[in-house]
Amino acid sequence: MPDSLQPATQGALLEVRGISASYGAIQALSGVSLSVPQGSIVALLGSNGAGKSSTLNAISHLIEPTAGEVLFAGEAIHRQPSDDIVRKGLVQVPEGREVFKEMSVRENLELGAFLRRDRAAIAEDLDKVYAMFPRLKERSEQRAATLSGGEQQMLAIGRALMSRPRLIMFDEPSMGLSPLLVEQIFEAILRLNREQGLTILLVEQDVRLALTVASHAYILENGEITLQGAAAQLMDDPAVRRAYLGV
């Protein structure tokens, strides 16, 4: 049976099937497949340049896959525009945060809801973001450029939440943050999963931290998945410990 006619994996909200992608002559991804069950946290791990961000960008259709397919809630989305993918409930928090620095905190958050028209519900969601990240409320009229790195990461997460996503893809949320802020950001990620039921695909350089919060993980090397399994099992895998945990 052709892959495109195969039924979706039971319980999977997101399925990536054999995705390949390139930047000109440079092959970034080669047949990457992964599955993210509804309500789970799944980690995508690997060294710098392994293709982690490229995988997220291919899922979001920020780069064009040259082969394979992406299914979200059973629907093929790999040929759909990025804004349609966001509208369906799949949102990415990019590496480096990429907030709109000349806009205020509030304007950044409101931009996250630009595809919505339910004004009353948007106001409610804004209050929820402020409740989750009180510092954003305190700085709501400040330019995003004046925020610390941790506050900008909170803003990037809040902006994603304003679209009312079903699944959030986080790209290196701990990058450049102090240990205390990393702890706060990951507490927020866990709350989103446990309290709001959000499904999460997590790209994270801190492999130990990622394996602590995830239920399942994939290891990506040179654009290919080389290992996958339950996070607890990978934490104890000798090859993973040598390559990524320094033990």
HELIX and SHEET records of a PDB file:
HELIX    1   1 ASP A    3  LEU A    5  5                                   3    
HELIX    2   2 LYS A   52  ILE A   59  1                                   8    
HELIX    3   3 SER A   82  LYS A   88  1                                   7    
HELIX    4   4 VAL A  105  LEU A  111  1                                   7    
HELIX    5   5 ARG A  119  MET A  132  1                                  14    
HELIX    6   6 PRO A  134  GLU A  138  1                                   5    
HELIX    7   7 ALA A  144  THR A  146  5                                   3    
HELIX    8   8 GLY A  149  LEU A  161  1                                  13    
HELIX    9   9 PRO A  179  GLN A  196  1                                  18    
HELIX   10  10 VAL A  207  VAL A  213  1                                   7    
HELIX   11  11 ALA A  231  ASP A  236  1                                   6    
HELIX   12  12 PRO A  238  VAL A  240  1                                   3    
HELIX   13  13 ARG A  241  LEU A  245  3                                   5    
SHEET    1   A 4 ILE A  26  PRO A  37  0                                        
SHEET    2   A 4 ALA A  12  TYR A  23 -1                                        
SHEET    3   A 4 ALA A  67  PHE A  72 -1                                        
SHEET    4   A 4 GLU A  75  ALA A  76 -1                                        
SHEET    1   B 6 LEU A  90  VAL A  93  0                                        
SHEET    2   B 6 LEU A 167  ASP A 171  1                                        
SHEET    3   B 6 THR A 199  VAL A 203  1                                        
SHEET    4   B 6 ILE A  41  LEU A  45  1                                        
SHEET    5   B 6 HIS A 216  GLU A 221  1                                        
SHEET    6   B 6 GLU A 224  ALA A 230 -1                                        
END                                                                             
